[in-house]
Amino acid sequence: MAPTRAVAATQMIEVDRLDRLLGAIYDGPTESPPWNTALQQMREALSAAHVTLMLRPPSSESHGVMINTGQVTSQGVESYETHFFALDPFVRLPEGEVVTAEELIGSQQWLKSAMYQEYLKPLDIRHLLGADIYTKEGIECRLRITRSDDAEAFSAEDKALVKLLLPHLKRSIRLHAKLDYLECDRQLFAGAVNRMLVGMVTFAQDGSILELNQEAQRILAEKDGIVRSGTGIALSSNHENRDLQRMIRQALTGGPVEEPVEGPSVVEAMSVTRPSGRAKLGIVVRTIPLGEFTGAKQRPAAAVFLRDPESSGTQPSQEVVRRLFGLTRMEAALALLLAEGLTLDEAAEKLNVRRNTARTHLRSIFCKTGVTRQTMLVRMLLNSVISLG
């Protein structure tokens, strides 16, 4: 019985080399750029000039995202992204099929095409092999493999090898999409925490710091009551530091480390004295529960949240306040100054207006927001979404 093409593909490449190639495909989502190693190994296995993965093909709205291996020039990439993608007839290939350009549109038609004559031929590209990947999430990727004019055409065994790798690449691309979605979520929420001026320090199971956000870095850099110490953090006051370390150990274990109490204590809080005499820092320590199937040790196991009551971070956008509450620009500026803790007189002076003018603006703000007192206005502003803008 004649061997199948899949068997022939495995026969043309050593088992350990195929194993490395498959491993590189599944490691691809963790690389930058993704799949660079796998595409390079594929290029070597197929004796190709280039292997390119169009993770997001170019369009009239976007240049797309392409990962290239082999000798490419920025000019060549730019030419395709801005012009030749629209002339490329080698697109929308059948799902799961591996074909050459000549098989798809005919040898003579391909060699006479503008894509070949004006773009590929000047780059010394003669043979083109491809496969397209489509997923139910709406992903459309293109895998393109080339050989030069003096190289042999792609064989049935070459095509069989690519066909063998294709479903693995598709699974890896879907995994990359999920990881990318989670990373977008992470960046969105991390940005929101930063905008709210909350410092966050995450710890691994062994008590070492995994990550600090921007506000946590600022607070620790001041070395005013709290500092980085070894792989963790420490407080200047010995007795406060003992409490903090106990709280962190407790959070890392998911419950009390000393006398058990009714139910696990996974959230604790304390204040931190600052030698400078400034207002005390606030600290909250929380356990980060294990996922149902979590096995990794280098994962966030506990988080310490830091709040500096004197922090003067990025001023919320006046435009956001204006749009949110229907205020004029002057009214929005006054409202923000009052939210910062200034009195009406201090705000009027800063805005370079008379006190009576400021009072007139304040009455208009009350009317538009539905509050009747300055304290209510400040509370409403601080509890609104302006800090996220």
C-alpha positions, 0 to 999 in steps of 0.5 A: 500500500502506498504511504499517505501524504501525511506519512510521506511528510513525516518521512521527509523530516526527522522525528526530533526535528518535527517535534521541535517544530510542533513545540515551536508552533505551540510556544509561538503565542508567548514569543515576540513577534509570535511564531518567529521560531516556528516560521524560521524552522519551517523555512529551513525544513522546506528550503524556502526563501521566506515563510510569512504569516499574515496574522491580520492581512492588509486591507484598505483600512489597515496595514495588517500584521505580518510576521516575516522570516528570510531576507525581507526589506522594509520597502518590500513589506511596505509595498505589499501593505500599501499597494500590492495586497489589493492586486494579490489574486492568491487570497481566500484559499479553501479552508485547510487546503495547501496549494501553489499559486499556479494550481489556484489560478493557472500557470500562465495566468499567474506568471502574467499577473501584476502581482508576480510581474511587478512585485514578486519577480523583482524580489527573485520569488518564483514559487509560492505556496500557501494556506489560509486559516479561518476560525469561528472567532472571525480570525483569518490568517494567511501562511505564505511560503516562497522559493526563488527563481532558481529553486525547485517547485514545491513538491507533493511532500512539501505540501503534505508537511505544511498540511500536517502542520496546519491544524496545529498552527490553527490551534496555536493561533486560537490560543494566541487570540485568547491570550491577547483578549486576556491581555487587553482586559488586563491592560484595561483594568490596570490602567483604571487602577492607575487612574484611580491612584491605587498602588498595587503590588502582586506577590508570588506564592514564595512571597517575592514581588511579581509586579508593581503598577505605576503608582506603587512604584512612585510610592515605594520610590519615595522611601517614606515609611515603605520601601522595597526590601530584598524580593518584597516590601518592608515598613520603616516602623518595626511593629508596623512591619511585623503586622504587614509581613504577617498579613502578607504571609496570611494572604499567601496561605489563604487564611490566618497563619496563627490562631484560626478564626471562624472562616478564612481571613483573606482581606486585611488593612492597616495604616503606615506611619511616614517619617516625613510627617505626611498623612499615613498611607493606607494598605489593604492586603488581599488573597488572590484565590487559586483557579480551579486548575492552577498548577503554576507557582509563579502566579499572583497569590496575594496583592497589596494595595497602597493609597497615598491620601496626599497623592496629586496624580493626573488631573481628571479631564475637564472635558470629561467632567463637562460632558458628564454633567453638562457643565461649561468649561469654567464650571468644570474647572471650578468643580474639579478644584473643589474636588481637590479640597480647595475652598470656594475662595481659593478656587476663585483666586486660582481661576482669577475670578471674583468670589461672587462670580465663582458663587454664581458658577457654583449655583449653576453647577448645583442646578445641573447636577441636582446637589444642594451643598458643596460637600455633596458635590465633592462626594458626587465627583469623587464617586463618579467615573471622572477619575477614569477619564 
